[in-house]
Structures are given as C-alpha cells and as structure tokens.
Amino acid sequence: GRIPVAGGAHRPRDARGGDRRGHEDDKRLQGVRRGYMALPVIVGHKSPNERFAGAEDTLTIEALMQDGKALQSGTSHFLGQNFAKAFDVQFTNKEGKLEYVWATSWGVSTRLMGALIMAHLGNNGLATGRVLPPALAPIQAVLVPIYKGEEQMKTIVAKLDAIAAELRARGLSVKVDARDNVRSGFKFAEYELKGVPVRLAMGPRDMENGTIELVRRDTLEKQTVSQEGLVERIEGLMTEIQENIYRKALNYRESMITKVDTWEEFKQVLDDKGGFLLAHWDGTVETEVAIKEPRRPRSAAFRSTAR
C-alpha cells in the first residue's frame, strides 16, 4: 500500500520556533488524512493529563470509526528543553554560546491501516457504498474480460490491455485480470472485497458496440459507457470518488457529535450513542479523572477551556 508510516524530530532554536514547528507537523498529518485517506479528523490539544510524557504540549488529530469510537490518528509534541537537558543536546547560538535545543517530535504508526479500514468499512468488505480512497488504492481500476473460448479471450484481453496502457500513461494504477481458472463473478466479488475504486468489464457485445461496463465501488452504481472518452472519464472518477467517500465519512462524523450540558446527558449519550461529546470542562485533572472512571471514555482533544 501507500500509507506513509513514519515519525520525526526537529530541534528549533527557540521556544517559539518549536511551538510553530509542532503546529506545522500537525498540519502535515492532517493533510495526509484528508488528501490521501479521505478521513476527516478533529484537531486539538491533549489535556495535561494525557499529553506525551515530558512534553510541554501535545497536538492530536482524532478520527471517528464506524463503531462510534475515536482513534488517535497522529500526534505532534513540543518537548521544550526537557529531553535536551536529559540527554545533554546543545547547539551554539548566534552569540557563540552553548544552549539546550528546543525539541519537537511527531509520529504516526501502522494503526493508520486499521483506521483506513474501520472508517470506510461496510457490510460487503471494504465498503458498501464506500471504497479504498483512490489516492491510496494499490489498484485504482481493474479490467475484467468476459468471454467464451480462447479466441474471444485473446481479442478482448488485447483490447483491455490497450485501454490499460492508456490509463497507465495518465498515471493510474490498473490491472487486467486475465486469469482463466476463475469465473468473472468470482473476480467481481474479489475486487469488491478489496475495495478497488473502479471495475471495468468487457464482453463480446461490448466489443461490437464500442462499449464497456463500469462499476463505481463507492456507490455500487453500474452503467454501460462508451469506450470513447473512457480514459478521461476514469480520471475524473478518481477525484469524484475520493471526494465522495470523504464527504460520507465527514457526514457520519458530524452526525456523531453531540453537545451535552449535564452529567446525566453525558452518561446517556455515551451509553446509547457514542461518538464525540462536546461538554463543559473546568480544566482540572480531578474533573477529568472523575468523568473517565465510571465508563472509561478518553478525552480526545480540546481547543479551549470553558470555565
């Protein structure tokens, strides 16, 4: 797959630069989720009780899975000079004096692969009406021949190979599945389970009529289209599908954000619905612990403290 899994650290010259770099790292992490994974996230600061040990501030991005639970999908930390002093990491400043560095760090992990599946999962493999995001799908379009006999197979596969070559020339990742030991129906089911964004199928009648069957994995819509202009159509579909599955995930997340004003409302929503809860908090560790203990929710992120 193409999911970037990495981490990093920076050593800015001062506290302001460290804080700024931490925010820049967080924005890059957001960009990966939005632009590649079609995954909407909520951005905020971790509470002092949950921030990275030794950090002065932790920025987090939180995504909502289809089971109504949040998944921390990346963090960026401003470490101040704490680790620099612990490991004696210094630099020479403009005045020629030694000074401890102001450090930041960030990271994501293989949990992103789980997030990708859980966010776009349906009852039929990796999506009923959803799909692997085209920006990450290892196969963006699969072409399946439908034939009777070896001669038909050779003719149709040759045509599909030509179409595939045009698609690859536009930078798309495509596969012609010419296996002759499984039926076309088996192939259709296989690529639906894998979440391939677009499926194309061609039979003898399509060859005669200059058409091809096209199926979108995000909507399961099936249509017969002309072979003329097909490459441009598929190119456009990649963008359309990417935006569509992001919009579906965003709409679901928005429907699972609930504002609560009382402790009774908080408990009821947590038990009956789940998702993100917008609640008042006085900013104290005592209140945070008291809220967590009975039902073990996690304070995903906060942007401001209501007092």
Solvent accessible surface area in square Angstrom, and as a share of the most:
residue,aa,sasa,rsa
1,G,104,1.00
2,R,111,0.41
3,I,30,0.15
4,P,62,0.39
5,V,65,0.37
6,A,52,0.40
7,G,50,0.48
8,G,28,0.27
9,A,60,0.47
10,H,40,0.18
11,R,152,0.55
12,P,22,0.14
13,R,163,0.60
14,D,74,0.38
15,A,39,0.30
16,R,195,0.71
17,G,8,0.08
18,G,0,0.00
19,D,57,0.29
20,R,134,0.49
21,R,82,0.30
22,G,4,0.03
23,H,69,0.31
24,E,67,0.30
25,D,2,0.01
26,D,3,0.02
27,K,140,0.59
28,R,126,0.46
29,L,8,0.04
30,Q,51,0.23
31,G,38,0.37
32,V,31,0.18
33,R,1,0.00
34,R,92,0.34
35,G,39,0.37
36,Y,110,0.42
37,M,0,0.00
38,A,0,0.00
39,L,2,0.01
40,P,7,0.05
41,V,26,0.15
42,I,35,0.18
43,V,36,0.21
44,G,4,0.04
45,H,54,0.24
46,K,6,0.03
47,S,2,0.01
48,P,74,0.47
49,N,73,0.38
50,E,49,0.22
51,R,72,0.26
52,F,92,0.38
53,A,84,0.65
54,G,40,0.38
55,A,11,0.09
56,E,79,0.36
57,D,27,0.14
58,T,2,0.01
59,L,13,0.06
60,T,0,0.00
61,I,0,0.00
62,E,0,0.00
63,A,0,0.00
64,L,11,0.06
65,M,4,0.02
66,Q,66,0.29
67,D,93,0.48
68,G,7,0.07
69,K,135,0.57
70,A,38,0.29
71,L,35,0.18
72,Q,46,0.21
73,S,1,0.01
74,G,6,0.06
75,T,16,0.09
76,S,2,0.01
77,H,17,0.08
78,F,21,0.09
79,L,15,0.07
80,G,0,0.00
81,Q,31,0.14
82,N,71,0.36
83,F,68,0.28
84,A,3,0.02
85,K,115,0.49
86,A,79,0.61
87,F,147,0.61
88,D,90,0.47
89,V,46,0.26
90,Q,69,0.31
91,F,45,0.19
92,T,88,0.51
93,N,35,0.18
94,K,177,0.75
95,E,129,0.58
96,G,54,0.51
97,K,135,0.57
98,L,124,0.62
99,E,54,0.24
100,Y,71,0.27
101,V,8,0.05
102,W,52,0.18
103,A,11,0.09
104,T,0,0.00
105,S,23,0.15
106,W,62,0.22
107,G,24,0.23
108,V,23,0.13
109,S,47,0.31
110,T,83,0.48
111,R,110,0.40
112,L,1,0.00
113,M,90,0.40
114,G,29,0.28
115,A,0,0.00
116,L,15,0.07
117,I,75,0.38
118,M,75,0.33
119,A,4,0.03
120,H,4,0.02
121,L,72,0.36
122,G,26,0.25
123,N,153,0.78
124,N,55,0.28
125,G,24,0.23
126,L,32,0.16
127,A,0,0.00
128,T,68,0.40
129,G,13,0.13
130,R,37,0.13
131,V,0,0.00
132,L,25,0.12
133,P,0,0.00
134,P,3,0.02
135,A,32,0.24
136,L,6,0.03
137,A,1,0.01
138,P,75,0.47
139,I,39,0.20
140,Q,15,0.07
141,A,0,0.00
142,V,0,0.00
143,L,0,0.00
144,V,0,0.00
145,P,2,0.02
146,I,69,0.35
147,Y,59,0.22
148,K,173,0.73
149,G,49,0.47
150,E,109,0.49
151,E,129,0.58
152,Q,66,0.29
153,M,39,0.17
154,K,110,0.47
155,T,75,0.44
156,I,3,0.02
157,V,23,0.13
158,A,61,0.48
159,K,75,0.32
160,L,0,0.00
161,D,68,0.35
162,A,52,0.40
163,I,10,0.05
164,A,0,0.00
165,A,56,0.44
166,E,97,0.44
167,L,0,0.00
168,R,120,0.44
169,A,88,0.68
170,R,114,0.42
171,G,65,0.63
172,L,21,0.11
173,S,32,0.21
174,V,15,0.08
175,K,78,0.33
176,V,27,0.15
177,D,2,0.01
178,A,41,0.32
179,R,86,0.31
180,D,109,0.57
181,N,122,0.63
182,V,43,0.25
183,R,204,0.75
184,S,33,0.21
185,G,44,0.43
186,F,114,0.48
187,K,3,0.01
188,F,38,0.16
189,A,52,0.40
190,E,37,0.16
191,Y,4,0.01
192,E,39,0.17
193,L,100,0.50
194,K,98,0.41
195,G,0,0.00
196,V,10,0.06
197,P,0,0.00
198,V,0,0.00
199,R,20,0.07
200,L,0,0.00
201,A,1,0.01
202,M,0,0.00
203,G,7,0.07
204,P,50,0.32
205,R,185,0.68
206,D,25,0.13
207,M,65,0.29
208,E,144,0.65
209,N,94,0.48
210,G,29,0.28
211,T,29,0.17
212,I,0,0.00
213,E,41,0.18
214,L,0,0.00
215,V,8,0.05
216,R,20,0.07
217,R,7,0.03
218,D,0,0.00
219,T,59,0.35
220,L,68,0.34
221,E,83,0.37
222,K,125,0.53
223,Q,63,0.28
224,T,92,0.53
225,V,10,0.06
226,S,54,0.35
227,Q,35,0.16
228,E,156,0.70
229,G,41,0.39
230,L,5,0.02
231,V,11,0.06
232,E,91,0.41
233,R,102,0.37
234,I,0,0.00
235,E,59,0.26
236,G,41,0.39
237,L,14,0.07
238,M,15,0.07
239,T,91,0.53
240,E,89,0.40
241,I,0,0.00
242,Q,18,0.08
243,E,70,0.31
244,N,17,0.09
245,I,0,0.00
246,Y,32,0.12
247,R,122,0.44
248,K,62,0.26
249,A,8,0.06
250,L,50,0.25
251,N,91,0.46
252,Y,55,0.21
253,R,30,0.11
254,E,89,0.40
255,S,67,0.44
256,M,24,0.11
257,I,44,0.22
258,T,29,0.17
259,K,133,0.57
260,V,4,0.02
261,D,83,0.43
262,T,73,0.42
263,W,103,0.36
264,E,112,0.50
265,E,72,0.32
266,F,22,0.09
267,K,44,0.19
268,Q,114,0.51
269,V,21,0.12
270,L,44,0.22
271,D,87,0.45
272,D,111,0.57
273,K,87,0.37
274,G,14,0.14
275,G,17,0.16
276,F,19,0.08
277,L,36,0.18
278,L,101,0.50
279,A,51,0.39
280,H,113,0.50
281,W,45,0.16
282,D,59,0.31
283,G,26,0.25
284,T,51,0.29
285,V,66,0.38
286,E,128,0.58
287,T,42,0.24
288,E,9,0.04
289,V,59,0.34
290,A,63,0.49
291,I,41,0.21
292,K,25,0.11
293,E,98,0.44
294,P,78,0.49
295,R,92,0.34
296,R,166,0.61
297,P,27,0.17
298,R,100,0.37
299,S,42,0.27
300,A,16,0.13
301,A,32,0.25
302,F,55,0.23
303,R,179,0.65
304,S,93,0.60
305,T,50,0.29
306,A,51,0.40
307,R,228,0.83
